Amino acid sequence: MSRIGKLPIKLEDGVSCKVSDGVVSLKGPKGELSYKLPDGIGIKVENNTIYLTRVDDTKKVKALHGLARSILKNNLIGVTKGYEKNLEINGIGYRAQLSGSALHLSVGHSHPVVINPPEGIKFTLEGQTKIKVSGIDKQLVGQVAKNIRQVRVPDPYHAKGIKFVEERIKLKAGKTGAK
């Protein structure tokens, strides 16, 4: 058995689980997420606990067993607590603004970059240099945060740009001047 796949998932209070045709829907206080189970993975819900099983022991099904369990656990956390990623803007004159739900970034380009959030994603600002991306889908929150970071990747010589708060930029030494 997969070490991760065999672990049960305990449903928290206020979360309902519905299974139909291999699609697992979790509904909680923050919203609803669905996941289609891969072929070869079965599901059993008993006493507010989800158990995943596999039909055979092929290498592919073993790998998908742990993956399916991890995705369902992430969906459960998403519908109860939600996910967030924090970004920080460094650089003179670099800033962010919210206009409605759209995020406007002024980060050294000739024009402001406008990022519209996909459905289920919310942007919030703390000052002009701290951006918080939040939502219930872990993968989508991470992807949107990465796309914002790609607008101006941190420069390794001056550390200017958009970075994750927990990210550390190792500065490179510049060229030595002629004497």
Contact map, one row per residue, 1 for C-alpha under 8 A:
11101100000000000000000000000000000000000000000000000000000001000000000000000000000000000000000000000000000000000000000000000000000000000000000000000000000000000000000000000000000
11111100000000000000000000000000000000000000000000000000000001101100000000000000000000000000000000000000000000000000000000000000000000000000000000000000000000000000000000000000000
11111110000000000000000000000000000000000000000000000000000000000100000000000000000000000000000000000000000000000000000000000000000000000000000000000000000000000000000000000000000
01111110000000000000000000000000000000000000000000000000000000001100110000000000000000000000000000000000000000000000000000000000000000000000000000000000000000000000000000000000000
11111111000000000000000000000000000000000000000000011000000000001111110000000000000000000000000000000000000000000000000000000000000000000000000000000000000000000000000000000000000
11111111000000000000000000000000000000000000000000111000000000000100000000000000000000000000000000000000000000000000000000000000000000000000000000000000000000000000000000000000000
00111111100000000000000000000000000000000000000000100000000000000000100000000000000000000000000000000000000000000000000000000000000000000000000000000000000000000000000000000000000
00001111110000000000000000000000000000000000000011110000000000000000000000000000000000000000000000000000000000000000000000000000000000000000000000000000000000000000000000000000000
00000011111000000000000000000000000000000000000011100000000000000000100010000000000000000000000000000000000000000000000000000000000000000000000000000000000000000000000000000000000
00000001111100000000000000000000000000000000000111000000000000000000000000000000000000000000000000000000000000000000000000000000000000000000000000000000000000000000000000000000000
00000000111110110000000000000000000000000000000111000000000000000000000000010000000000000000000000000000000000000000000000000000000000000000000000000000000000000000000000000000000
00000000011111100000000000000000000000000000000100000000000000000000000000000000000000000000000000000000000000000000000000000000000000000000000000000000000000000000000000000000000
00000000001111100000000000000000000000000000000000000000000000000000000000000000000000000000000000000000000000000000000000000000000000000000000000000000000000000000000000000000000
00000000000111110000000000011000000000000000000000000000000000000000000000000000000000000000000000000000000000000000000000000000000000000000000000000000000000000000000000000000000
00000000001111111000000001111000000000000000000000000000000000000000000000010011000000000000000000000000000000000000000000000000000000000000000000000000000000000000000000000000000
00000000001001111100000001110000000000000000000000000000000000000000000000000000000000000000000000000000000000000000000000000000000000000000000000000000000000000000000000000000000
00000000000000111110000111100000000000000000000000000000000000000000000000000000000000000000000000000000000000000000000000000000000000000000000000000000000000000000000000000000000
00000000000000011111000111000000000000000000000000000000000000000000000000000000000000000000000000000000000000000000000000000000000000000000000000000000000000000000000000000000000
00000000000000001111111110000000000000000000000000000000000000000000000000000000000000000000000000000000000000000000000000000000000000000000000000000000000000000000000000000000000
00000000000000000111111100000000000000000000000000000000000000000000000000000000000000000000000000000000000000000000000000000000000000000000000000000000000000000000000000000000000
00000000000000000011111000000000000000000000000000000000000000000000000000000000000000000000000000000000000000000000000000000000000000000000000000000000000000000000000000000000000
00000000000000000011111100000000000111000100000000000000000000000000000000000000000000000000000000000000000000000000000000000000000000000000000000000000000000000000000000000000000
00000000000000000011111110000000011110000000000000000000000000000000000000000000000000000000000000000000000000000000000000000000000000000000000000000000000000000000000000000000000
00000000000000001111011111000000011110000000000000000000000000000000000000000000000000000000000000000000000000000000000000000000000000000000000000000000000000000000000000000000000
00000000000000001110001111100001111000000000000000000000000000000000000000000000000000000000000000000000000000000000000000000000000000000000000000000000000000000000000000000000000
00000000000000111100000111110001110000000000000000000000000000000000000000110010000000000000000000000000000000000000000000000000000000000000000000000000000000000000000000000000000
00000000000000111000000011111011100000000000000000000000000000000000000000000010000000000000000000000000000000000000000000000000000000000000000000000000000000000000000000000000000
00000000000001110000000001111111000000000000000000000000000000000000000000000011000000000000000000000000000000000000000000000000000000000000000000000000000000000000000000000000000
00000000000001100000000000111110000000000000000000000000000000000000000000000011000000000000000000000000000000000000000000000000000000000000000000000000000000000000000000000000000
00000000000000000000000000011111000000000000000000000000000000000000000000000111110000000000000000000000000000000000000000000000000000010000000000000000000000000000000000000000000
00000000000000000000000000111111100000000000000000000000000000000000000000000010000000000000000000000000000000000000000000000000000000010000000000000000000000000000000000000000000
00000000000000000000000011110111110000000000000000000000000000000000000000000010000000000000000000000000000000000000000000000000000000000000000000000000000000000000000000000000000
00000000000000000000000011100011111000000000000000000000000000000000000000100010000000000000000000000000000000000000000000000000000000001000000000000000000000000000000000000000000
00000000000000000000001111000001111100000000000000000000000000000000000000000000000000000000000000000000000000000000000000000000000000000000000000000000000000000000000000000000000
00000000000000000000001110000000111110000000000000000000000000000000001100000000000000000000000000000000000000000000000000000000000000000000000000000000000000000000000000000000000
00000000000000000000011100000000011111000000000000000000000000000000000000000000000000000000000000000000000000000000000000000000000000000000000000000000000000000000000000000000000
00000000000000000000011100000000001111101100000000000000000000000001000000000000000000000000000000000000000000000000000000000000000000000000000000000000000000000000000000000000000
00000000000000000000010000000000000111111000000000000000000000010001000000000000000000000000000000000000000000000000000000000000000000000000000000000000000000000000000000000000000
00000000000000000000000000000000000011111000000000000000000010000000000000000000000000000000000000000000000000000000000000000000000000000000000000000000000000000000000000000000000
00000000000000000000000000000000000001111100000000000111000010000000000000000000000000000000000000000000000000000000000000000000000000000000000000000000000000000000000000000000000
00000000000000000000000000000000000011111110000000011110000010011000000000000000000000000000000000000000000000000000000000000000000000000000000000000000000000000000000000000000000
00000000000000000000010000000000000010011111000000011110000000000000000000000000000000000000000000000000000000000000000000000000000000000000000000000000000000000000000000000000000
00000000000000000000000000000000000000001111100001111000000000000000000000000000000000000000000000000000000000000000000000000000000000000000000000000000000000000000000000000000000
00000000000000000000000000000000000000000111110001111000000000000000000000000000000000000000000000000000000000000000000000000000000000000000000000000000000000000000000000000000000
00000000000000000000000000000000000000000011111111100000000000000000000000000000000000000000000000000000000000000000000000000000000000000000000000000000000000000000000000000000000
00000000000000000000000000000000000000000001111111100000000000000000000000000000000000000000000000000000000000000000000000000000000000000000000000000000000000000000000000000000000
00000000000000000000000000000000000000000000111110000000000000000000000000000000000000000000000000000000000000000000000000000000000000000000000000000000000000000000000000000000000
00000000011100000000000000000000000000000000111111000000000000000000000000000000000000000000000000000000000000000000000000000000000000000000000000000000000000000000000000000000000
00000001111000000000000000000000000000000000111111100000000000000000000000000000000000000000000000000000000000000000000000000000000000000000000000000000000000000000000000000000000
00000001111000000000000000000000000000000011110111110000000000000000000000000000000000000000000000000000000000000000000000000000000000000000000000000000000000000000000000000000000
00000111100000000000000000000000000000000011110011111000000000000000000000000000000000000000000000000000000000000000000000000000000000000000000000000000000000000000000000000000000
00001101000000000000000000000000000000001111000001111100000000001000100000000000000000000000000000000000000000000000000000000000000000000000000000000000000000000000000000000000000
00001100000000000000000000000000000000001111000000111110000000001000000000000000000000000000000000000000000000000000000000000000000000000000000000000000000000000000000000000000000
00000000000000000000000000000000000000011100000000011111100011001000000000000000000000000000000000000000000000000000000000000000000000000000000000000000000000000000000000000000000
00000000000000000000000000000000000000011100000000001111100000000000000000000000000000000000000000000000000000000000000000000000000000000000000000000000000000000000000000000000000
00000000000000000000000000000000000000010000000000000111110010000000000000000000000000000000000000000000000000000000000000000000000000000000000000000000000000000000000000000000000
00000000000000000000000000000000000000000000000000000111111011000000000000000000000000000000000000000000000000000000000000000000000000000000000000000000000000000000000000000000000
00000000000000000000000000000000000000000000000000000001111111000000000000000000000000000000000000000000000000000000000000000000000000000000000000000000000000000000000000000000000
00000000000000000000000000000000000000000000000000000000111111100000000000000000000000000000000000000000000000000000000000000000000000000000000000000000000000000000000000000000000
00000000000000000000000000000000000000000000000000000000011111110000000000000000000000000000000000000000000000000000000000000000000000000000000000000000000000000000000000000000000
00000000000000000000000000000000000000111000000000000101111111111000000000000000000000000000000000000000000000000000000000000000000000000000000000000000000000000000000000000000000
11000000000000000000000000000000000000000000000000000100111111111100000000000000000000000000000000000000000000000000000000000000000000000000000000000000000000000000000000000000000
01000000000000000000000000000000000000000000000000000000001111111110000000000000000000000000000000000000000000000000000000000000000000000000000000000000000000000000000000000000000
00000000000000000000000000000000000001001000000000000000000111111111000000000000000000000000000000000000000000000000000000000000000000000000000000000000000000000000000000000000000
01011000000000000000000000000000000000001000000000011100000011111111100000000000000000000000000000000000000000000000000000000000000000000000000000000000000000000000000000000000000
01111100000000000000000000000000000000000000000000000000000001111111110000000000000000000000000000000000000000000000000000000000000000000000000000000000000000000000000000000000000
00001000000000000000000000000000000000000000000000000000000000111111111000000000000000000000000000000000000000000000000000000000000000000000000000000000000000000000000000000000000
00001000000000000000000000000000000011000000000000000000000000011111111100000000000000000000000000000000000000000000000000000000000000000000000000000000000000000000000000000000000
00011010100000000000000000000000000000000000000000010000000000001111111110000000000000000000000000000000000000000000000000000000000000000000000000000000000000000000000000000000000
00011000000000000000000000000000000000000000000000000000000000000111111111000000000000000000000000000000000000000000000000000000000000000000000000000000000000000000000000000000000
00000000000000000000000000000000001000000000000000000000000000000011111111100000000000000000000000000000000000000000000000000000000000000000000000000000000000000000000000000000000
00000000000000000000000000000000001000000000000000000000000000000001111111110000000000000000000000000000000000000000000000000000000000000000000000000000000000000000000000000000000
00000000100000000000000000000000000000000000000000000000000000000000111111111000000000000000000000000000000000000000000000000000000000000000000000000000000000000000000000000000000
00000000000000000000000000000000000000000000000000000000000000000000011111111100000000000000000000000000000000000000000000000000000000001100000000000000000000000000000000000000000
00000000000000000000000001000000100000000000000000000000000000000000001111111110000000000000000000000000000000000000000000000000000000011100000000000000000000000000000000000000000
00000000001000100000000001000000000000000000000000000000000000000000000111111111000000000000000000000000000000000000000000000000000000000000000000000000000000000000000000000000000
00000000000000000000000000000000000000000000000000000000000000000000000011111111110000000000000000000000000000000000000000000000000000000000000000000000000000000000000000000000000
00000000000000000000000000000100000000000000000000000000000000000000000001111111111000000000000000000000000000000000000000000000000000111100000000000000000000000000000000000000000
00000000000000100000000001111111100000000000000000000000000000000000000000111111110000000000000000000000000000000000000000000000000000010000000000000000000000000000000000000000000
00000000000000100000000000011100000000000000000000000000000000000000000000011111110000000000000000000000000000000000000000000000000000000000000000000000000000000000000000000000000
00000000000000000000000000000100000000000000000000000000000000000000000000001111111000000000000000000000000000000000000000000000000000010000000000000000000000000000000000000000000
00000000000000000000000000000100000000000000000000000000000000000000000000001111111100000000000000000000000000000000000000000000000001111100000000000000000000000000000000000000000
00000000000000000000000000000000000000000000000000000000000000000000000000000100111110000000000000000000000000000000000000000000000001111100100000000000000000000000000000000000000
00000000000000000000000000000000000000000000000000000000000000000000000000000000011111000000000000000000000000000000000000000000000111100000100000000000000000000000000000000000000
00000000000000000000000000000000000000000000000000000000000000000000000000000000001111100000000000000000000000000000000000000000000111000000110010000000000000000001000000000000000
00000000000000000000000000000000000000000000000000000000000000000000000000000000000111110000000000000000000000000000000000000000011110000000000010000000000000000001100000000000000
00000000000000000000000000000000000000000000000000000000000000000000000000000000000011111000000000000000000000000000000000000000011100000000000010001000000000000111100000000000000
00000000000000000000000000000000000000000000000000000000000000000000000000000000000001111100000000000000000000000000000000000000111000000000000000000000000000000111100000000000000
00000000000000000000000000000000000000000000000000000000000000000000000000000000000000111110011000000000000000000000000000000000110000000000000000000000000000011110000000000000000
00000000000000000000000000000000000000000000000000000000000000000000000000000000000000011111010000000000000000000000000000000000100000000000000000000000000000111110000000000000000
00000000000000000000000000000000000000000000000000000000000000000000000000000000000000001111110000000000001000000000000000000000000000000000000000000000000000111000000000000000000
00000000000000000000000000000000000000000000000000000000000000000000000000000000000000000111110000000000000000000000000000000000000000000000000000000000000000000000000000000000000
00000000000000000000000000000000000000000000000000000000000000000000000000000000000000000011111000000000011100000000000000000000000000000000000000000000000000000000000000000000000
00000000000000000000000000000000000000000000000000000000000000000000000000000000000000001111111100000000111100000000000000000000100000000000000000000000000000001000000000000000000
00000000000000000000000000000000000000000000000000000000000000000000000000000000000000001000111110000000111000000000000000000001100000000000000000000000000000000000000000000000000
00000000000000000000000000000000000000000000000000000000000000000000000000000000000000000000011111000011110000000000000000001001111000000000000000000000000000000000000000000000000
00000000000000000000000000000000000000000000000000000000000000000000000000000000000000000000001111100011100000000000000000001001000000000000000000000000000000000000000000000000000
00000000000000000000000000000000000000000000000000000000000000000000000000000000000000000000000111111111000000000000000000111000000000000000000000000000000000000000000000000000000
00000000000000000000000000000000000000000000000000000000000000000000000000000000000000000000000011111111000000000000000000000000000000000000000000000000000000000000000000000000000
00000000000000000000000000000000000000000000000000000000000000000000000000000000000000000000000001111100000000000000000000000000000000000000000000000000000000000000000000000000000
00000000000000000000000000000000000000000000000000000000000000000000000000000000000000000000000001111110000000000001100001100000000000000000000000000000000000000000000000000000000
00000000000000000000000000000000000000000000000000000000000000000000000000000000000000000000000001111111000000000111100000100000000000000000000000000000000000000000000000000000000
00000000000000000000000000000000000000000000000000000000000000000000000000000000000000000000000111101111100000000111100000100000000000000000000000000000000000000000000000000000000
00000000000000000000000000000000000000000000000000000000000000000000000000000000000000000000000111100111110000011110000000000000000000000000000000000000000000000000000000000000000
00000000000000000000000000000000000000000000000000000000000000000000000000000000000000000000011110000011111000011100000000000000000000000000000000000000000000000000000000000000000
00000000000000000000000000000000000000000000000000000000000000000000000000000000000000000000111100000001111110111000000000000000000000000000000000000000000000000000000000000000000
00000000000000000000000000000000000000000000000000000000000000000000000000000000000000000010111000000000111110010000000000000000000000000000000000000001000000001000000000000000000
00000000000000000000000000000000000000000000000000000000000000000000000000000000000000000000110000000000011111000000000000000000000000000000000000000000000000000000000000000000000
00000000000000000000000000000000000000000000000000000000000000000000000000000000000000000000000000000000011111111000000000000000000000000000000000000000000000000000000000000000000
00000000000000000000000000000000000000000000000000000000000000000000000000000000000000000000000000000000000111110000000000000000000000000000000000000000000000000000000000000000000
00000000000000000000000000000000000000000000000000000000000000000000000000000000000000000000000000000000010011111000000000000000000000000000000000000000000000000000000000000000000
00000000000000000000000000000000000000000000000000000000000000000000000000000000000000000000000000000001111011111100000000000000000000000000000000000000000000000000000000000000000
00000000000000000000000000000000000000000000000000000000000000000000000000000000000000000000000000000001110010111110000000000000000000000000000000000010000000000000000000000000000
00000000000000000000000000000000000000000000000000000000000000000000000000000000000000000000000000000111100000011111000000000000000000000000000000000000000000000000000000000000000
00000000000000000000000000000000000000000000000000000000000000000000000000000000000000000000000000000111000000001111100000000000000000000000000000010000000000000000000000000000000
00000000000000000000000000000000000000000000000000000000000000000000000000000000000000000000000000001110000000000111110000000000000000000000000000000000000000000000000000000000000
00000000000000000000000000000000000000000000000000000000000000000000000000000000000000000000000000001110000000000011111111100000000000000000000100000000000000000000000000000000000
00000000000000000000000000000000000000000000000000000000000000000000000000000000000000000000000000000000000000000001111110000000000000000000000000000000000000000000000000000000000
00000000000000000000000000000000000000000000000000000000000000000000000000000000000000000000000000000000000000000000111110000000000000000000000000000000000000000000000000000000000
00000000000000000000000000000000000000000000000000000000000000000000000000000000000000000000000000000000000000000000111111000000000000111000000000000000000000000000000000000000000
00000000000000000000000000000000000000000000000000000000000000000000000000000000000000000000000000000000000000000000111111100000000011110001100000000000000000000000000000000000000
00000000000000000000000000000000000000000000000000000000000000000000000000000000000000000000000000001000000000000000100111110000000011100000000000000000000000000000000000000000000
00000000000000000000000000000000000000000000000000000000000000000000000000000000000000000000000001001110000000000000100011111000001111000000000000000000000000000000000000000000000
00000000000000000000000000000000000000000000000000000000000000000000000000000000000000000000000001000000000000000000000001111100001110000000000000000000000000000000000000000000000
00000000000000000000000000000000000000000000000000000000000000000000000000000000000000000000000111000000000000000000000000111111111100000000000000000000000000000000000000000000000
00000000000000000000000000000000000000000000000000000000000000000000000000000000000000000000000000000000000000000000000000011111111100000000000000000000000000000000000000000000000
00000000000000000000000000000000000000000000000000000000000000000000000000000000000000000000000000000000000000000000000000001111110000000000000000000000000000000000000000000000000
00000000000000000000000000000000000000000000000000000000000000000000000000000000000000000000001110000000000000000000000000001111110000000000000000000000000000000000000000000000000
00000000000000000000000000000000000000000000000000000000000000000000000000000000000000011100011100000000000000000000000000001111111000000000000000000000000000000000000000000000000
00000000000000000000000000000000000000000000000000000000000000000000000000000000000001111000000100000000000000000000000000001111111100000000000000000000000000000000000000000000000
00000000000000000000000000000000000000000000000000000000000000000000000000000000000001110000000100000000000000000000000000111100111110000000000000000000000000000000000000000000000
00000000000000000000000000000000000000000000000000000000000000000000000000000000000111100000000000000000000000000000000000111100011111000000000000000000000000000000000000000000000
00000000000000000000000000000000000000000000000000000000000000000000000000000000000111000000000000000000000000000000000011110000001111100000100110000000000000000000000000000000000
00000000000000000000000000000000000000000000000000000000000000000000000000000000011110000000000000000000000000000000000011100000000111110000100000000000000000000000000000000000000
00000000000000000000000000000000000000000000000000000000000000000000000000000100011100000000000000000000000000000000000111000000000011111101100000000000000000000000000000000000000
00000000000000000000000000000110000000000000000000000000000000000000000000100110111000000000000000000000000000000000000110000000000001111100100000000000000000000000000000000000000
00000000000000000000000000000000100000000000000000000000000000000000000001100100011000000000000000000000000000000000000100000000000000111111100000000000000000000000000000000000000
00000000000000000000000000000000000000000000000000000000000000000000000001100100011000000000000000000000000000000000000000000000000000111111110000000000000000000000000000000000000
00000000000000000000000000000000000000000000000000000000000000000000000000000000000000000000000000000000000000000000000000000000000000001111111000000000000000000000000000000000000
00000000000000000000000000000000000000000000000000000000000000000000000000000000000000000000000000000000000000000000000010000000000000101111111100000000000000000000000000000000000
00000000000000000000000000000000000000000000000000000000000000000000000000000000001110000000000000000000000000000000000010000000000011111111111110000000000000000000000000000000000
00000000000000000000000000000000000000000000000000000000000000000000000000000000000010000000000000000000000000000000000000000000000000000111111111000000000000000000000000000000000
00000000000000000000000000000000000000000000000000000000000000000000000000000000000000000000000000000000000000000000000000000000000000000011111111100000000000000000000000000000000
00000000000000000000000000000000000000000000000000000000000000000000000000000000000000000000000000000000000000000000100000000000000010000001111111110000000000000000000000000000000
00000000000000000000000000000000000000000000000000000000000000000000000000000000000011100000000000000000000000000000000000000000000010000000111111111000000000000000000000000000000
00000000000000000000000000000000000000000000000000000000000000000000000000000000000000000000000000000000000000000000000000000000000000000000011111111100000000000000000000000000000
00000000000000000000000000000000000000000000000000000000000000000000000000000000000000000000000000000000000000000000000000000000000000000000001111111110000000000000000000000000000
00000000000000000000000000000000000000000000000000000000000000000000000000000000000000000000000000000000000000000010000000000000000000000000000111111111000000000100000000000000000
00000000000000000000000000000000000000000000000000000000000000000000000000000000000000100000000000000000000000000000000000000000000000000000000011111111100000001111000000000000000
00000000000000000000000000000000000000000000000000000000000000000000000000000000000000000000000000000000000000000000000000000000000000000000000001111111100000000100000000000000000
00000000000000000000000000000000000000000000000000000000000000000000000000000000000000000000000000000000000000001000000000000000000000000000000000111111100000000100000000000000000
00000000000000000000000000000000000000000000000000000000000000000000000000000000000000000000000000000000001000000000000000000000000000000000000000011111110000001100000000000000000
00000000000000000000000000000000000000000000000000000000000000000000000000000000000000000000000000000000000000000000000000000000000000000000000000001111111000001110000000000000000
00000000000000000000000000000000000000000000000000000000000000000000000000000000000000000000000000000000000000000000000000000000000000000000000000000001111100111110000010000000000
00000000000000000000000000000000000000000000000000000000000000000000000000000000000000000000000000000000000000000000000000000000000000000000000000000000111111111000000000000000000
00000000000000000000000000000000000000000000000000000000000000000000000000000000000000000000000000000000000000000000000000000000000000000000000000000000011111100000000011110000000
00000000000000000000000000000000000000000000000000000000000000000000000000000000000000000000000000000000000000000000000000000000000000000000000000000000001111100000000000111100000
00000000000000000000000000000000000000000000000000000000000000000000000000000000000000000000000000000000000000000000000000000000000000000000000000000000001111110000000000100000000
00000000000000000000000000000000000000000000000000000000000000000000000000000000000000000110000000000000000000000000000000000000000000000000000000000000011111111000000010100000000
00000000000000000000000000000000000000000000000000000000000000000000000000000000000000001110000000000000000000000000000000000000000000000000000000000000011001111100000000000000000
00000000000000000000000000000000000000000000000000000000000000000000000000000000000000001110010000000000001000000000000000000000000000000000000000001001111000111110000000000000000
00000000000000000000000000000000000000000000000000000000000000000000000000000000000000111100000000000000000000000000000000000000000000000000000000011111110000011111000000000000000
00000000000000000000000000000000000000000000000000000000000000000000000000000000000000111100000000000000000000000000000000000000000000000000000000001000110000001111101000000000000
00000000000000000000000000000000000000000000000000000000000000000000000000000000000011110000000000000000000000000000000000000000000000000000000000001000000000000111111000000000000
00000000000000000000000000000000000000000000000000000000000000000000000000000000000001110000000000000000000000000000000000000000000000000000000000000000000000000011111000000000000
00000000000000000000000000000000000000000000000000000000000000000000000000000000000000000000000000000000000000000000000000000000000000000000000000000000000000000001111100000000000
00000000000000000000000000000000000000000000000000000000000000000000000000000000000000000000000000000000000000000000000000000000000000000000000000000000000000000011111110000000000
00000000000000000000000000000000000000000000000000000000000000000000000000000000000000000000000000000000000000000000000000000000000000000000000000000000000000000000011111000000000
00000000000000000000000000000000000000000000000000000000000000000000000000000000000000000000000000000000000000000000000000000000000000000000000000000000010100100000001111100000000
00000000000000000000000000000000000000000000000000000000000000000000000000000000000000000000000000000000000000000000000000000000000000000000000000000000000100000000000111110000000
00000000000000000000000000000000000000000000000000000000000000000000000000000000000000000000000000000000000000000000000000000000000000000000000000000000000111100000000011111000000
00000000000000000000000000000000000000000000000000000000000000000000000000000000000000000000000000000000000000000000000000000000000000000000000000000000000110000000000001111100000
00000000000000000000000000000000000000000000000000000000000000000000000000000000000000000000000000000000000000000000000000000000000000000000000000000000000010000000000000111110000
00000000000000000000000000000000000000000000000000000000000000000000000000000000000000000000000000000000000000000000000000000000000000000000000000000000000010000000000000011111000
00000000000000000000000000000000000000000000000000000000000000000000000000000000000000000000000000000000000000000000000000000000000000000000000000000000000000000000000000001111100
00000000000000000000000000000000000000000000000000000000000000000000000000000000000000000000000000000000000000000000000000000000000000000000000000000000000000000000000000000111110
00000000000000000000000000000000000000000000000000000000000000000000000000000000000000000000000000000000000000000000000000000000000000000000000000000000000000000000000000000011111
00000000000000000000000000000000000000000000000000000000000000000000000000000000000000000000000000000000000000000000000000000000000000000000000000000000000000000000000000000001111
00000000000000000000000000000000000000000000000000000000000000000000000000000000000000000000000000000000000000000000000000000000000000000000000000000000000000000000000000000000111
